[in-house]
């Protein structure tokens, strides 16, 4: 606020001085010019009456001549001072209006209002740096889960988009450079309710600056950053960034898993992506030679991932610095039929259109389909504005960097157990994954599969903790019964139980729970809302356990215990 006052005083210094001088001269004149009282005696106006008269005369209110009728000299002075004060007021008001219209003053006022709003937040929130595709997806997902967020973006049009977005909860936004520590501080970096910082700007250097400032000022705070450079990735990991998401490497691993472990790929897809692929997609032929068009950052990541799984690859690229970088390389873009035929399109099972040009990528897919209709197609979408076109392109896989980052970050935010389960998934074969998929499908059908986790303790499950302290045996099945009717089961089941260093995949319903246990569930999101009743309300938990409507008083619990 000091900056606002400083700017006001600096820009309005001359108008203020002008007003003070005009009013001082006006008051002094009324004090010095002699007047007459009602008896005709010489009378001089004192400073109080002079200030009083000038105050309403200068604003043209006009209460009349006080305390006695003026002489001609006083009226002449009044006439002069009326014009002088009006001109001074017009000058001052004009300067004030000009200041209010200046962008810099508007930015100061918005920043002050933004800072005050952030200070007033009394619930956990995430600080989101960047409101592009990734930031918008994450903010919307957090808002739908009633989780607060604060947004910084360097582009005003994105902050305007935030204001116009139909979000269920209020999300404060500020147009500023998130790489500046004072901006991060105003946005709540050191706020006691800030639980995480997400560096999601389009610039790796800015993301690096945000992550460094966050870890220096608040070392224990969760920091997640996106990156599109291997150098930046290594730098971010070197000082303890909690999660670094590289969309190209992430999608390369995702696609490679779809080729050699299609059922495990679908398990991952259903848990991480909001719109999961159907079970029928695994029956497409994906093993064989693949053609990668474009050997940039995305193409290189795919090449490494495919090579690690012994996939045959042909690379198509027209950039001189990429010549002779790989085996089976064809010179060209891939938009021409001749180039694709030279690359062996008729013997290939899949093609990746991974250039940095969306029009070329769509052209590659269309040309490839004309040559071989049953080809598996993967296309890279660079601009979110082209989403509608890519959605109707008919490609089997559409690689959207922003949404890939958002999905991976949301998986971490929803529960840290989910990445642990995905890592454990690698130790199982595809037959086991197929069985798990069938179970998931029977629970959620065609709806979106959601996941959530509880830690048995006072923070997440106070009712269960209270029951365990009373030596009540609590089994896994209490999480799966409908609190409205305990004879009905909720559309969910446990994926993993972590007890200390021990991890158990797909624990049974009769597993006895202990304090500190971490449990990962999956199912329909409405099941999570029902389970929250059970784990937070002792009466509901007693109904689940005994079928009786318990009361939380000591006397009623004693009677229920005896019965």
C-alpha positions in Angstrom: 0.0 0.0 0.0 3.0 2.3 0.5 3.7 2.2 -3.2 0.1 3.4 -3.9 0.4 6.3 -1.5 3.9 7.1 -2.9 2.6 7.2 -6.4 -0.5 9.3 -5.4 1.7 11.9 -3.6 4.3 12.0 -6.3 1.9 12.4 -9.3 -0.5 14.8 -7.4 2.2 16.9 -5.7 1.7 19.9 -7.9 -2.1 19.9 -7.8 -1.9 19.5 -4.0 0.5 22.4 -3.7 -1.6 24.5 -6.0 -4.7 23.9 -3.8 -2.8 24.7 -0.6 -1.4 27.9 -2.1 -4.8 29.1 -3.5 -6.7 28.3 -0.3 -3.9 29.9 1.9 -4.0 33.2 -0.1 -7.8 33.2 -0.1 -8.0 32.7 3.7 -5.2 35.3 4.3 -7.1 37.9 2.1 -10.3 37.5 4.1 -8.4 37.9 7.4 -6.6 41.1 6.2 -9.4 42.9 4.3 -11.5 44.9 6.8 -15.3 44.5 7.0 -18.1 46.0 9.0 -20.4 44.6 11.7 -24.1 45.4 12.0 -23.3 48.7 13.8 -20.9 50.0 11.1 -17.8 49.3 13.1 -14.6 48.0 11.5 -14.4 44.3 11.8 -11.7 41.8 10.8 -12.6 38.2 10.1 -10.7 35.7 12.2 -9.0 32.6 10.8 -11.7 30.2 11.8 -14.4 32.1 10.0 -12.1 32.7 7.0 -11.4 28.9 6.7 -15.1 28.1 7.1 -16.2 30.6 4.5 -13.5 29.6 2.0 -14.3 25.9 2.5 -17.8 26.2 1.2 -17.1 29.0 -1.2 -14.3 27.1 -2.9 -16.6 24.2 -3.6 -19.3 26.6 -4.9 -21.8 25.5 -2.3 -22.6 29.1 -1.2 -24.1 29.4 2.3 -24.0 33.2 2.2 -21.9 36.0 3.7 -21.0 35.2 7.3 -21.0 36.4 10.0 -21.9 39.9 8.7 -22.7 41.2 5.2 -19.5 41.8 3.2 -18.1 45.1 2.1 -17.4 45.8 -1.6 -13.7 44.9 -1.1 -14.6 41.6 0.5 -17.0 40.8 -2.3 -14.4 41.6 -4.9 -11.9 39.3 -3.1 -14.6 36.6 -2.9 -15.3 36.9 -6.7 -11.6 36.5 -7.5 -11.1 33.6 -5.1 -14.2 31.7 -6.4 -12.6 31.5 -9.9 -9.2 30.7 -8.4 -10.4 27.8 -6.2 -12.7 26.4 -9.0 -9.7 26.3 -11.4 -7.6 24.7 -8.7 -10.3 22.1 -8.0 -10.6 21.3 -11.8 -6.9 21.0 -12.1 -6.7 18.6 -9.1 -9.7 16.5 -10.2 -8.3 16.3 -13.7 -4.9 15.1 -12.4 -6.6 12.5 -10.2 -8.7 11.1 -13.1 -5.7 11.0 -15.3 -3.8 9.1 -12.6 -6.6 6.6 -12.2 -6.6 5.9 -15.9 -2.9 5.1 -16.0 -2.1 1.4 -16.4 0.6 1.4 -13.7 -1.7 2.8 -11.1 -4.4 0.3 -12.0 -1.8 -2.5 -11.7 -0.8 -1.3 -8.2 -4.5 -1.2 -7.1 -5.2 -4.7 -8.5 -2.0 -6.0 -6.9 -3.0 -4.5 -3.5 -6.5 -6.0 -3.8 -5.0 -9.3 -4.8 -2.6 -9.4 -1.9 -5.3 -8.5 0.6 -7.5 -11.3 -0.8 -4.7 -13.9 -0.6 -3.9 -12.9 3.0 -7.5 -13.4 3.9 -7.6 -17.1 2.7 -8.2 -19.3 5.7 -8.1 -22.7 4.0 -5.4 -24.8 2.1 -4.6 -23.6 -1.4 -2.2 -24.2 -4.2 -0.1 -21.4 -5.9 -0.4 -21.9 -9.6 2.2 -20.0 -11.7 0.9 -20.0 -15.3 -2.7 -20.1 -16.6 -2.1 -21.7 -20.0 -3.6 -25.1 -21.0 -2.0 -26.9 -18.1 -2.8 -24.3 -15.4 -6.4 -24.0 -16.6 -7.0 -27.7 -16.5 -5.5 -28.0 -13.0 -7.4 -25.0 -11.6 -10.7 -26.3 -12.9 -10.0 -29.8 -11.4 -9.0 -28.3 -8.1 -12.1 -26.1 -8.0 -14.3 -29.1 -8.8 -12.8 -30.8 -5.7 -13.4 -27.6 -3.6 -9.7 -27.0 -3.3 -8.6 -23.3 -3.4 -6.0 -22.0 -5.8 -4.2 -18.7 -6.5 -3.0 -17.9 -10.0 -0.2 -15.8 -11.4 0.4 -15.3 -15.1 2.4 -12.7 -17.1 -0.3 -12.3 -19.7 -3.3 -10.1 -18.8 -5.6 -11.9 -21.3 -5.1 -15.2 -19.4 -6.1 -13.5 -16.1 -9.1 -12.1 -17.9 -10.0 -15.6 -19.0 -9.7 -16.7 -15.3 -12.1 -14.0 -14.3 -14.6 -15.1 -17.0 -14.3 -18.9 -16.3 -17.3 -20.4 -14.6 -15.5 -21.8 -11.5 -17.5 -23.1 -8.5 -15.2 -21.2 -6.1 -13.4 -17.9 -6.2 -9.8 -18.1 -7.6 -7.7 -14.9 -7.2 -5.5 -14.0 -10.2 -2.7 -11.5 -10.7 -1.0 -10.4 -13.9 2.7 -10.4 -13.0 6.0 -12.2 -13.6 6.0 -15.3 -11.4 9.8 -15.5 -11.6 10.1 -12.5 -9.2 10.3 -13.5 -5.5 8.2 -10.5 -4.3 5.4 -11.5 -6.7 5.5 -15.0 -5.3 5.4 -13.6 -1.7 2.4 -11.4 -2.5 0.7 -14.5 -4.0 1.0 -16.4 -0.8 4.3 -18.4 -1.1 4.9 -17.9 2.7 1.2 -18.1 3.6 0.6 -20.7 6.3 -2.2 -22.2 4.3 -0.3 -22.6 1.0 0.3 -26.3 0.6 2.1 -26.4 -2.8 3.6 -24.4 -5.6 3.0 -25.4 -9.3 5.4 -23.9 -11.8 3.5 -24.2 -15.1 4.6 -21.3 -17.3 5.6 -21.7 -20.9 9.2 -20.7 -20.1 11.6 -23.2 -18.5 13.7 -20.4 -17.0 10.7 -18.9 -15.2 9.7 -22.4 -13.9 13.3 -22.8 -12.7 13.2 -19.4 -10.9 9.8 -20.2 -9.3 11.1 -23.6 -8.0 14.3 -22.2 -6.6 12.6 -19.3 -4.8 10.0 -21.8 -3.4 12.6 -24.2 -2.1 14.8 -21.4 -0.6 11.9 -19.6 1.1 9.8 -22.6 2.1 12.0 -25.7 1.8 9.3 -28.2 3.1 6.6 -27.0 0.7 5.5 -29.2 -2.2 7.0 -27.9 -5.5 5.9 -29.3 -8.9 7.3 -28.0 -12.2 6.9 -28.6 -15.9 9.9 -28.6 -18.2 10.7 -29.3 -21.8 14.4 -29.4 -21.5 16.7 -32.2 -20.2 19.1 -29.6 -18.8 16.3 -27.8 -16.9 15.0 -31.2 -15.7 18.4 -32.1 -14.2 18.6 -28.6 -12.6 15.2 -28.8 -11.1 15.9 -32.2 -9.6 19.3 -31.1 -8.2 17.8 -28.9 -5.5 14.9 -31.2 -4.5 11.9 -30.3 -6.7 9.2 -32.8 -5.6 8.0 -33.6 -9.1 9.3 -32.6 -12.5 7.0 -33.4 -15.5 8.4 -33.6 -19.0 5.4 -34.1 -21.3 7.6 -35.7 -24.1 9.2 -38.3 -21.8 5.9 -38.9 -20.1 4.1 -39.6 -23.3 6.9 -41.6 -24.7 6.7 -44.0 -21.8 2.9 -43.9 -22.0 2.9 -44.9 -25.7 5.7 -47.5 -25.2 3.6 -49.2 -22.5 0.6 -49.3 -24.9 2.7 -51.2 -27.4 4.3 -53.9 -25.2 1.9 -54.0 -22.2 -1.5 -52.9 -23.5 -3.5 -53.9 -20.4 -1.1 -52.3 -18.0 -1.3 -49.3 -20.2 -5.0 -49.1 -19.8 -4.8 -49.5 -16.1 -2.5 -46.5 -16.1 -4.7 -44.6 -18.5 -7.9 -45.2 -16.5 -6.2 -44.0 -13.3 -4.4 -40.9 -14.6 -6.4 -39.7 -17.6 -9.9 -38.4 -17.0 -11.3 -39.8 -20.2 -10.0 -43.4 -20.4 -9.6 -45.4 -23.5 -12.1 -48.3 -24.1 -11.1 -51.9 -23.4 -11.5 -52.7 -27.2 -8.4 -50.5 -28.0 -6.0 -53.1 -26.7 -6.9 -55.5 -29.5 -5.3 -53.2 -32.1 -2.1 -54.5 -33.6 0.7 -52.3 -32.2 3.8 -54.6 -32.2 5.9 -54.3 -35.3 7.7 -51.5 -37.1 6.8 -47.9 -36.3 7.5 -44.7 -38.3 8.4 -41.6 -36.4 8.0 -38.4 -38.4 9.9 -35.6 -36.7 13.1 -36.1 -34.6 12.9 -33.2 -32.3 12.4 -33.3 -28.5 9.3 -35.5 -28.8 10.7 -37.8 -31.5 13.9 -38.4 -29.6 12.0 -39.3 -26.4 9.9 -41.7 -28.4 12.9 -43.2 -30.1 14.6 -43.9 -26.7 11.5 -45.4 -25.2 10.8 -47.6 -28.2 14.5 -48.8 -28.4 14.4 -49.8 -24.8 11.5 -52.1 -25.6 13.2 -53.5 -28.8 10.6 -51.8 -31.1 11.7 -51.5 -34.8 11.7 -47.8 -35.8 12.1 -45.8 -39.0 12.7 -42.1 -38.5 11.5 -39.4 -41.0 13.0 -36.0 -40.7 14.1 -33.1 -43.0 16.4 -31.1 -40.7 20.1 -31.2 -41.5 21.2 -31.4 -37.8 19.2 -34.6 -37.4 20.7 -36.4 -40.4 22.4 -39.8 -39.6 21.3 -39.6 -35.9 19.5 -43.0 -36.1 19.3 -46.2 -38.1 16.7 -46.5 -40.8 16.3 -42.7 -41.3 14.5 -41.2 -44.3 15.0 -37.6 -45.5 11.6 -35.8 -45.7 8.7 -34.4 -43.7 6.3 -37.3 -44.1 3.5 -35.4 -45.7 4.2 -36.9 -49.1 3.1 -40.4 -50.0 6.5 -41.1 -51.7 8.4 -40.4 -48.4 6.1 -42.6 -46.4 6.3 -45.4 -48.9 10.1 -45.2 -48.8 9.9 -45.4 -45.0 8.0 -48.7 -45.4 4.4 -47.6 -44.6 2.9 -50.8 -45.9 4.9 -53.0 -43.5 4.5 -50.7 -40.5 1.9 -51.1 -37.7 1.9 -47.5 -36.5 3.0 -44.0 -37.4 3.8 -41.0 -35.1 3.3 -37.5 -36.5 5.5 -35.6 -34.1 6.6 -32.5 -35.8 6.3 -29.0 -34.3 3.8 -28.0 -37.0 0.1 -29.0 -36.4 -0.8 -28.7 -40.1 2.0 -31.0 -41.1 1.1 -33.5 -38.4 -2.5 -33.7 -39.6 -1.4 -34.0 -43.2 1.0 -36.9 -42.3 -1.9 -38.8 -40.6 -4.3 -38.3 -43.5 -1.7 -39.3 -46.1 -0.7 -42.4 -44.0 -4.3 -43.5 -43.7 -4.8 -43.3 -47.5 -1.8 -45.6 -48.0 -2.7 -48.0 -45.1 -6.2 -47.6 -43.5 -5.6 -49.9 -40.5 -2.5 -48.1 -39.4 -2.3 -47.1 -35.7 -1.9 -43.3 -35.7 -0.3 -41.1 -33.1 -0.4 -37.3 -33.6 1.2 -34.5 -31.7 -1.0 -31.4 -31.0 1.1 -28.3 -30.4 -1.6 -25.5 -30.1 -4.6 -25.9 -27.9 -6.6 -23.7 -30.3 -6.5 -26.7 -32.8 -8.0 -29.1 -30.3 -11.4 -29.3 -32.1 -9.6 -30.3 -35.4 -7.5 -32.9 -33.7 -10.4 -34.3 -31.8 -12.1 -35.1 -35.1 -9.0 -36.2 -36.9 -9.7 -39.9 -36.1 -6.2 -40.5 -34.7 -5.9 -43.3 -32.2 -3.7 -41.2 -29.8 -3.5 -37.4 -29.6 -0.5 -36.1 -27.7 -1.4 -32.8 -25.9 1.5 -31.7 -23.8 -0.5 -29.4 -21.6 -3.1 -32.0 -20.6 -0.5 -34.7 -20.1 1.3 -32.5 -17.6 -2.1 -31.6 -15.9 -3.0 -35.3 -15.6 0.3 -36.3 -14.0 0.2 -33.4 -11.6 -3.4 -34.1 -10.6 -2.4 -37.7 -9.9 0.2 -36.4 -7.5 -2.1 -33.9 -5.9 -5.0 -36.3 -5.5 -2.8 -38.8 -3.6 0.9 -39.5 -3.5 0.0 -43.2 -3.3 -1.1 -43.2 -6.9 2.4 -42.9 -8.3 3.5 -45.5 -5.9 0.9 -47.9 -7.2 1.8 -47.2 -10.8 5.4 -48.1 -9.9 4.3 -51.3 -8.3 2.2 -52.1 -11.3 5.4 -52.6 -13.4 6.1 -55.8 -11.3 2.9 -57.5 -12.6 2.2 -59.1 -16.0 -0.4 -58.1 -18.5 -2.7 -61.0 -17.6 -3.0 -59.7 -14.0 -3.6 -56.2 -15.4 -6.4 -57.6 -17.6 -8.1 -59.0 -14.6 -7.8 -55.7 -12.7 -9.2 -53.8 -15.7 -12.3 -56.1 -15.8 -12.9 -55.4 -12.1 -12.5 -51.6 -12.7 -14.9 -51.8 -15.6 -17.5 -53.7 -13.6 -17.4 -51.0 -10.9 -17.5 -47.8 -13.0 -18.8 -48.9 -16.4 -18.5 -46.1 -18.9 -18.0 -43.4 -16.3 -14.8 -41.8 -15.3 -12.7 -43.7 -12.8 -11.6 -41.7 -9.9 -9.0 -42.4 -7.1 -8.5 -41.2 -3.6 -6.6 -42.2 -0.5 -7.0 -42.1 3.3 -4.3 -42.3 6.1 -5.8 -43.8 9.2 -5.4 -41.1 11.8 -6.9 -38.0 13.3 -6.5 -35.8 10.2 -8.2 -38.1 7.5 -10.2 -40.5 9.6 -11.0 -39.2 13.1 -14.0 -41.5 13.6 -11.9 -44.6 12.8 -9.1 -43.4 15.0 -11.5 -43.0 17.9 -12.9 -46.5 17.3 -9.4 -48.0 17.1 -8.4 -46.3 20.4 -11.4 -48.1 22.0 -10.0 -51.4 20.8 -12.6 -51.8 18.1 -11.6 -54.0 15.2 -11.8 -52.1 12.0 -11.7 -53.9 8.7 -11.3 -52.7 5.1 -14.9 -53.3 4.3 -16.1 -50.3 6.4 -14.8 -48.1 3.5 -16.9 -50.0 1.0 -20.4 -49.9 2.7 -23.0 -47.3 1.9 -23.5 -45.1 5.0 -27.2 -44.7 4.0 -27.8 -48.4 3.8 -25.0 -50.7 5.1 -26.4 -53.6 3.1 -25.4 -51.9 -0.1 -21.8 -51.7 -1.3 -20.3 -48.5 -2.8 -18.9 -48.5 -6.4 -15.2 -48.7 -5.3 -12.5 -51.1 -4.1 -9.0 -50.8 -2.6 -6.0 -50.8 -4.9 -3.2 -50.7 -2.4 -2.4 -50.7 1.3 0.9 -49.2 2.5 1.9 -50.0 6.1 5.3 -48.5 6.8 7.6 -49.9 4.2 5.3 -52.8 3.3 3.0 -52.5 0.3 0.1 -54.8 -0.4 -1.7 -54.6 -3.8 -5.4 -55.2 -3.9 -5.9 -55.9 -0.2 -9.0 -57.9 0.8 -12.2 -56.6 2.5 -11.4 -58.4 5.7 -7.9 -56.8 6.1 -7.7 -55.4 9.6 -6.5 -51.8 9.7 -4.0 -50.1 12.0 -3.2 -46.4 12.8 -0.9 -45.0 10.2 -2.1 -47.3 7.4 -2.3 -45.6 3.9 -5.0 -46.9 1.6 -5.6 -46.1 -2.1 -9.1 -46.6 -3.5 -10.6 -46.3 -7.0 -14.1 -46.1 -8.1 -16.8 -43.5 -8.9 -16.2 -40.1 -7.3 -19.6 -40.2 -5.6 -18.3 -43.1 -3.5 -15.6 -40.9 -2.1 -18.2 -38.4 -0.9 -20.1 -41.2 0.9 -17.0 -42.6 2.5 -16.2 -39.2 4.0 -19.3 -39.6 6.1 -18.1 -42.9 7.5 -14.5 -41.8 8.3 -15.4 -38.4 9.9 -18.6 -39.2 11.8 -18.5 -41.6 14.7 -22.3 -42.2 14.6 -22.2 -43.2 11.0 -19.2 -45.5 11.6 -21.1 -47.3 14.4 -24.0 -47.8 12.1 -21.7 -49.3 9.5 -20.1 -51.6 12.1 -23.2 -52.6 14.1 -26.3 -51.6 12.2 -27.4 -49.3 15.1 -27.8 -45.6 15.1 -25.2 -44.8 17.7 -24.9 -41.6 19.7 -21.5 -40.1 20.5 -22.1 -39.6 24.2 -20.3 -41.7 26.7 -23.5 -43.0 28.2 -25.0 -44.1 24.9 -21.8 -45.8 23.8 -21.7 -47.7 27.1 -25.3 -48.9 26.6 -24.6 -49.9 23.0 -21.5 -51.7 24.1 -23.4 -53.8 26.6 -26.1 -54.7 24.2 
